[in-house]
Amino acid sequence: MLFEDGSGLIVPMKARDQVFGTLTLLWTTSKRRYRAEDLDFTCDVARRAALALDNARLFTEADRANRLNDEFLSTLSHELRTPMNVILGWLDVLANEDVDEATYGAVLETLTRNANIQVQLIDDLLDVSHIATGKFVLKIENKDIVSIANEAVRSVSPSAHAREIALDFEVGPGAHVAA
């Protein structure tokens, strides 16, 4: 665009080696011309505007990271509490009821299994820490999802039974066991 009696400045809005845009100043109807001190001032304004934009971006990213961290801690708390509730539920049964030998064996198996789930959750938490620090080595395994789901149902059965909640677990025709 040409202006007969105009003058203009275009300076980058740059902060931390990132360009956010340009700041453009134009005189289109005056015979005024921009001078060196106008350029210095405009560069300073553009730099400050870029810093403000960058700070807003960084604040948004930090806020999002905080929310994700809160969600992670909430999920982790729930996942750690679930096997602990099973353990506490069965310990309560053992403390307050007469349990036959067969049931006692099943209770010990359930307690052991859920204690092992707690250990696995803690190991998984350590894995998350290793991922964050770049020290994680991925180990891929096939898992039997039907067995895992069945185990989950068995784990929460005492709590469900205590609350008079009926649980039913069915495997659909498309489900298969991993090799």
C-alpha positions in Angstrom: 0.0 0.0 0.0 1.5 3.4 -0.9 0.8 6.7 0.8 1.6 10.0 -0.8 2.6 11.8 2.4 3.0 9.0 4.8 5.5 7.3 7.0 5.5 3.9 8.7 7.3 1.6 11.1 6.9 -2.2 11.3 8.7 -3.9 14.2 8.6 -7.5 15.4 6.9 -8.4 18.7 9.6 -10.8 19.9 10.2 -12.3 23.4 12.4 -15.3 24.4 13.3 -15.9 20.7 9.7 -16.2 19.6 8.0 -13.8 17.3 4.3 -13.2 18.3 3.5 -10.8 15.4 4.4 -7.3 14.4 3.6 -3.8 15.6 2.8 -1.5 12.7 2.5 2.3 12.9 1.5 4.4 9.9 1.1 8.1 9.2 -1.1 8.2 6.2 -2.3 11.8 6.0 0.5 13.8 7.6 3.8 14.9 6.3 5.3 13.7 9.6 8.1 11.2 9.3 9.1 8.6 12.0 12.6 9.2 13.4 15.2 7.0 15.1 13.8 7.7 18.6 10.3 6.7 17.4 11.8 3.4 16.2 13.5 2.8 19.6 10.3 3.6 21.4 8.2 1.4 19.1 10.7 -1.5 19.5 10.4 -1.2 23.3 6.6 -1.2 23.2 6.6 -4.2 20.8 9.0 -6.1 23.1 6.8 -5.4 26.2 3.7 -6.5 24.3 5.4 -9.7 23.3 6.5 -10.3 26.9 2.9 -9.8 28.0 1.6 -12.2 25.4 4.3 -14.8 26.3 3.5 -14.4 30.0 -0.2 -15.0 29.3 0.7 -18.1 27.3 2.9 -19.4 30.1 0.3 -18.7 32.7 -2.3 -20.6 30.7 0.0 -23.6 30.3 0.9 -23.5 34.0 -2.8 -23.4 34.9 -3.6 -26.3 32.6 -0.7 -28.3 34.1 -2.0 -27.6 37.6 -5.5 -28.8 36.7 -4.0 -32.0 35.1 -2.0 -32.6 38.2 -5.1 -32.2 40.4 -7.0 -34.6 38.2 -4.1 -37.1 38.3 -3.9 -36.9 42.1 -7.7 -37.4 42.4 -7.5 -40.5 40.2 -4.5 -41.8 42.0 -6.2 -41.4 45.3 -9.3 -43.3 44.1 -7.1 -46.1 42.6 -5.1 -46.5 45.8 -8.3 -46.4 48.0 -10.1 -49.1 46.0 -7.9 -52.1 47.0 -7.5 -50.7 50.5 -11.3 -50.7 50.9 -11.4 -54.3 49.8 -8.7 -55.2 52.4 -10.4 -53.2 55.1 -13.7 -54.8 54.3 -12.4 -58.3 54.5 -10.5 -57.6 57.7 -13.8 -56.3 59.2 -15.5 -59.5 58.2 -12.7 -61.6 59.8 -12.8 -59.5 63.0 -16.6 -59.6 63.4 -17.8 -62.9 61.9 -17.2 -66.6 62.3 -15.5 -67.6 59.0 -15.2 -71.2 58.0 -11.8 -72.5 56.8 -12.7 -72.4 53.1 -13.9 -68.8 53.3 -10.8 -67.9 55.4 -8.5 -69.2 52.6 -10.5 -67.2 50.0 -10.2 -64.1 52.3 -6.4 -64.5 52.6 -6.2 -64.9 48.8 -8.2 -61.7 48.3 -6.2 -59.8 50.9 -3.0 -60.9 49.3 -4.2 -60.0 45.8 -5.4 -56.5 46.8 -2.1 -55.9 48.7 -0.3 -56.8 45.5 -2.6 -54.4 43.6 -1.5 -51.7 46.0 2.2 -52.6 45.3 1.5 -52.5 41.6 -0.2 -49.1 41.9 2.8 -47.7 43.8 5.1 -49.2 41.1 3.0 -47.5 38.4 3.3 -44.2 40.3 7.1 -44.6 40.3 6.9 -45.3 36.5 5.0 -42.0 36.1 7.9 -40.3 37.9 10.4 -42.1 35.6 8.4 -41.0 32.6 8.5 -37.4 33.8 12.3 -37.5 34.3 12.9 -39.3 31.0 14.2 -42.5 32.7 11.3 -44.9 31.8 11.8 -48.0 29.7 8.6 -49.3 28.1 7.8 -53.0 28.7 5.0 -54.3 26.5 3.0 -57.4 27.6 -0.2 -59.1 26.5 -2.8 -59.2 29.2 -6.0 -61.3 29.6 -8.6 -58.6 29.9 -11.3 -61.0 30.9 -9.3 -62.2 33.9 -8.5 -58.6 34.9 -12.2 -57.7 34.7 -13.2 -60.8 36.6 -10.6 -60.0 39.3 -11.9 -56.5 39.6 -15.4 -57.8 40.2 -14.2 -60.3 42.8 -12.2 -57.5 44.5 -15.2 -55.3 45.0 -17.7 -58.1 45.8 -17.3 -57.8 49.6 -17.9 -54.1 49.6 -20.9 -54.6 47.3 -22.3 -57.4 49.4 -22.0 -55.3 52.5 -24.0 -52.5 50.8 -26.5 -55.1 49.5 -25.5 -54.4 45.9 -25.7 -57.3 43.5 -22.9 -57.7 41.0 -23.1 -59.7 37.8 -20.2 -60.3 35.4 -20.7 -61.6 31.9 -18.2 -62.1 29.1 -19.6 -61.2 25.7 -19.2 -63.4 22.6 -16.6 -61.0 21.1 -14.3 -61.2 24.1 -11.1 -63.2 23.9 -8.1 -64.1 26.0 -4.8 -62.7 25.0 -2.2 -65.3 24.0 
